[in-house]
Amino acid sequence: MGNTYDVRIWKTEVYKGARGNTYWVRWGVAGKPWKEPFKQKALAESFRSELVSAARKGEAFDTESGRPVSMRRAAGDMSWYEFACAYVDMKWPRVAATTRRTHAEALTAVTTAMFVNDKGKPDDKLIRSALCRWAFNTNKRNDPDCPSDIRSALRWVQTHTRPVSALSKPEVLRPVLDALTVRLDGGPAAPSVVSRKRKILNAAAEYAVEVKLLSTNPIPALKWTAPKTVHAVDRRSVANPIQARTLLNAVRAQQRSGPRLVAFFGCLYFAALRPEEAVSLARHNLALPAEGWGELHLDVAEPHAGKEWTDSGKNRDRRQLKQRARGEIRTVPCPPELTALLHEHIDRFGTAPDGRLFTGERNHGELPKLTIVRAWQRARAEVFAPEVAASPLARTPYDLRHAAVSTWLNGGVPPTQVAEWAGHSVEILLKIYAKCLDGGGEVLRQRIQAALGHPMSHAG
């Protein structure tokens, strides 16, 4: 099965025969011509109108039947697998590479819970790989280089998946939702992951309603409780200034890539940049004096998605800033310490031909995600005692951004200003960082001690 958006629809043709007129609706799908005969003009125009409407709505057309996915029900209901492929194709041109990947992961989890039976089922790991990396990747599904075992697994899936309409049955939908809460190793999935996958399933169900494969979306009506999602940052993960600077120094001491990454991590800690924003930072984004406060003018981000999900074939997808329109910039203050780090980095390593600051060692290439992660892990292992290294403290590079925002808030910067610098709404900012705000806990504990009859000076 293949889907495409390459569709052309021509005017209805009339053939005047001895037994009356025949009205031919003609259209093309991916360069292949199709036509359908009708004895009545009204029926022909109605059919043509459905084709035009589907094309205008951005609906995918099936290359095998020439019909929009919503019309492929001649022999009964569409299978979930077939529909999921069509849904991926519909979304693919409009979403970021990272979203394409998360769609594939979520739809893989749903599909494996929609099998009719296990008779002759291939290995579970093979099925997951076939679905996530091939079936739910628009660019790779029809790749002639697809391995034979992958093709065989997908043929089995195609003939052993329930119809989309089965989701309207609680006895089918409930196990599907339950499957989203379990990791591959059988342990409970993170609530945020469950929430994300459920949202994707819900959006797919809404699309199924739109293309008339479901009469209504059954998910909201089902009495099913998702794991509670924690949005707030764990304050135990937030490094203080001494810890952050110690980690940066540990990165600097690493050979050979460490010195190239100090300013990168500095951008996360001192300016609260997201890693994908720091990766894309270029010379033209900097407004820096020789020393002192400067500014960073951010205009793009390059989140890591993997080359199989991007249109460019690169590991990173070049996108607009998060929660910003394409071309919109965000200005962030650059403290004197970061100004010095950036000057030091440029003086020592220069920039790539396109002005990019942070690159890999080889030919100013892309800064690998694995290089960033390994450098940070080594720095934590060197700086922290084993029991601290096992804690959430600065566990990931992203925690440096959390530390920066928390420092701004606790330093008295108004939340509206912090939200603007960090690229958040004020509501989300306070929701995420509420537990990181210093609410005067020590003073409150002293008051409780006094109320219990202990001297204030003895409070601990």
VENBEL-V21788 format. One line per field, one symbol per residue. ss: DSSP state (H for helix, E for strand, L for the rest). phi: phi as a letter, one per 40 degrees, with the letter a starting at -180 (. if undefined). psi: psi as a letter, one per 30 degrees, with the letter a starting at -180 (. if undefined). Layout:
# VENBEL-V21788
ss = ???
phi = ???
psi = ???
This chain:
# VENBEL-V21788
ss = LLEELLEEELLLEEEEELLEEEEEEEEEELLEEEEEEELLHHHHHHHHHHHHHHHHLLLLEELLLLLEHHHLLLLLLLEHHHHHHHHHHHHHLLLLHHHHHHHHHHHHHHHHLLELLLLLLLLHHHHHHHHHHHHLLLLLLLLLLLLHHHHHHHHHHHHLELEHHHHHLHHHHHHHHHHLLELLLLLELLHHHHHHHHHHHHHHHHHHHHLLLLLLLLLLLLLLLLLLLLLLLLHHHLLLHHHHHHHHHHHHLLLLLHHHHHHHHHHHHHHLLLHHHHHLLEHHHEELLLLLLEEEEELLEEEELLLLLLLLLLLEEEELLLLLLLLLLEEEEELHHHHHHHHHHHHHHLLLLLLELLLLLLLLLLLLHHHHHHHHHHHHHHHLLHHHHLLLLLLLLHHHHHHHHHHHHHLLLLHHHHHHHHLLLHHHHHHHHHHHLLLLHHHHHHHHHHHLLLLHHHLL
phi = .bbabcbbbbccbbbcbcchcbbbcbabbfgccbabcbcbcccccccccccccccccgccbcccbgbcdcbcbcchccccdccccccdcccdcbbccccdccdccccccccccbccabcgccddcccccccccbccbdcbdbccccdcccccccccdcbbbccdcccccdcccccccccccbcccgccccdccccccccccccccccccccgcbcacccccccbbcdcccccccccccccdccccccccccdccbbcddcbdccccccccbfccdcccdccbdcccbbccagcbabbcbabbccbhccbcccgccbbcbcccgbcdgcbbcbcbcdccdcccccccccbgbcdcgccbbcccffcdcccccccccccccccccccdccccccdfcbdccccdcccccccccgcddcccccccgbccccdcccbdcccccgdcccccccdcccgbcdcccb
psi = kkllgjkkkllkkkjjlfglkkjkkklkjhfkkllkkkfkeeeeeeeeeeeeeeeefgkkkkfefgllefgigegakkleeeeeeeeeeeeefflleeeeeeeeeefeeeefggkelgjgklkeeeeeeeeefeegjeffegkfgkkeeeeeeeeeeeggklleffffkefeeeeeeeffgklegflklkeeeeeeeeeeeeeeeeeeeeghfkeljfeffkikklkkkjfkkjfffjkleeeeeeeeeeeefkkffefffeeeeeeeefghklefeeegkleffkiklelakakkjkfllikkfkffflffglfkkjllkkgllkfklkkkkjleeeeeeeeeeeeefallegfkejllfjhhlkjkeeeeeeeeeeeeeeekleeefflfjheleffeeeeeeeeeeffgkkeeeeeeefhlleeeeeeegeffkjgheeeeeeeeeefggkkeffk.
